Amino acid sequence: MHLDFCPITKDGRLSAKEIIGNKKDLIKWQDEYHKHMSAKYPDLNRGKSSDITGRTYIPTQLFKKGVNLTKKHKKIIDCIESLSVFNMKEKKAELEKLIDRYEKEYASEVKVYADSFDALKKENKKLQNDSKISMETRLQMSKQRMEYEEAMKVLKKIPEDVIRRYNYKSEQIHSMPDRSR
């Protein structure tokens, strides 16, 4: 269900921003409207907000281009369907013009989106590589952590008197004069 209204200010101006506010205010307004309406119509469900779903909408300019291309496509189809033995020559010329215009406009649109798509593919590849490197680093750190924990388990099993003797002998070795000179 959609509710259409004109946000007219008290001084007669058209201002959605002044009446509704920002996006969060609009969501709040929609929630309050649902609460009010569901009191009388309990089966009424509130749609999920785009803040929750993460949905994005087609930009107006892109939508208009799509509508324009769809209209041109329909004209081509109508022209093809109206072909007959009696109007073949005129319809063929009309069809060639329509297809030529459609192809030129469509080709330029495709190039723009193909370039954007290629850029996004490169960015995606870089992010995948960065993620792979990060994952490899985390895996390496995890392996090192496991090795450290295993070494600590072994060290904890060594009796203290053995460790003291080892430290004593190690100190004696390090305190001996260097005779290699």
N, C-alpha and C positions, 0 to 999 in steps of 0.2 A: 504494500500500500504506500502511496506517496501522498504527501500533503503539499499542496502548492499554495503559496501566499506571497504577497508583495510586502517586503519590509519597509514600510513608510514611517518615517520619523514624525514626531509631533508637529514639526514645522513643515511637513509635507515633502521632505526629500526622500529619495530611494536610497537606503543604506543598510545592507545586510550586516556589515561590520558593527554598526551602531545598535542594531536591534538584537542580533544574535551574538556577536562577538567573534572570537577565534574558533579554531577547530575543536578545542576541548569544550568550549562553551556550547557548540552545536551538539556535540555528543551528549552533554549533560541535558540539554534541551530535549533531545530525542528520547533519552531515558525517562525524563519526567513526563513527556507526552505519552510514552508507552505505559507508565505506571497509572496515569490518569485514565487512559482508554481501557486498560485491562481490568480496571475496577468494574466497568460496565460489561466488557466483553472478555471474560476470563480465558477464552481459548486463543486470544491474540498473542502471538509470539513476537519478541523483539529480535530483529536481525542482529548479527554480530557486527560490532564496530570494526572498521578497517584498522584501528589501533590494535585490536586483538588479533584479527586474522592476518594482518600484514598485506592485505590486498592493495594493489594500486590500480588506478583507472587509466584508460587510454587518454592521452593528452588530446585536447579539443582539436588542435591542428592536425594531428595524425588521424583522428576519427573523421574529420571533414575530408581529408585526402582519400581515405578508404571509401567513404560514401560516394565521392566523385568518381573514383575508379569503378565502383560497383555500378553506377549509373551508366558509365560509358560501356562497360561490359554488357549490361542489359540491352543497350541500343544495338550493339553488335549482334547479340542473340536474336533480338526482334527482327533485325534486317535479314539475318540468315533464314529465319522462320517465314518471312514474307516473300522469299524468293519463289518465282514461278517462271514458267516458260515465257510468259508474256512480258515480264518486267526484268528479265535477266540482265540486260545490258546496263540499265540505270542502277539496279540494286548492286551489281558487281562494282560499279564505280563508287557508289556510296559506301559499300562495305570496305573497299580498299582505303578510302579516306578515314573511315572510323578506326580501322585496325592500325593504320599508320599513326594517327594521333594517339591512340591508346598505347601502342608500343613505345612511342617516344617518351610519353609521360611515365609509363610504367618502368622503362629501362632506367631513367634517371632516378626514380625512387628506389629501385632495386640496387643501384650502385651506391647510393647513400647508405642504405641499410646493410649492404654487403660489407662496406668499409667499416661501419660500426661493429658489425658482427666479427670481422677479422680482428679488430682492436680488442674486443671483449674476449675472443679466443686466446689472444696473446696474454692478456692480463690473467685469464683463468689459468693458463699454463704456468705463468710465473708464480701465482698463488699456490698451485699444486706442487711446484718445485720447492717453494719456501716451506710448505707444509711437510713435504717429504723430508727436507733437511731437518726441520724442527723435530719431526717424529724420530729420525735417526739419532739425533742428539739426545732426545729423551730416552730412547732405547739403550743407547750407550751408557747414559748416566744410571739407568735402572740396572744394567748389568754390573756396573762398578759398585753400586750400592749393595747388590746381592753378594758380590765377591767380598766386600768389606764386612758384611754381616756374617758370612761364613768364616772369615778369618777371625773375627771377634769370638765366635763360638769356640773355635779351636783354641784360641788364647786363653779363654776362660777355663778350659779344662786342664791347663798346665798348672801344676802345684806351685804355690808361692815360693817355696824354698828353691825350686829349680830356677825360677825367674831371678831370685836374689843371687844365686851362684853365677848365673849367666851375666847379670849386670856387673858383679864383682870382677869376673874374668875379663869382661869387655873393658872395664875401667883400667885394669892392669895393662892390657894390650895397648890402649890408647895413651897411657902415660909413659910407655917405654920410649927411649930416645930413638930417633930415626937413624939407622946404621947404613942406609942405602947410599949415603953421600960419600 
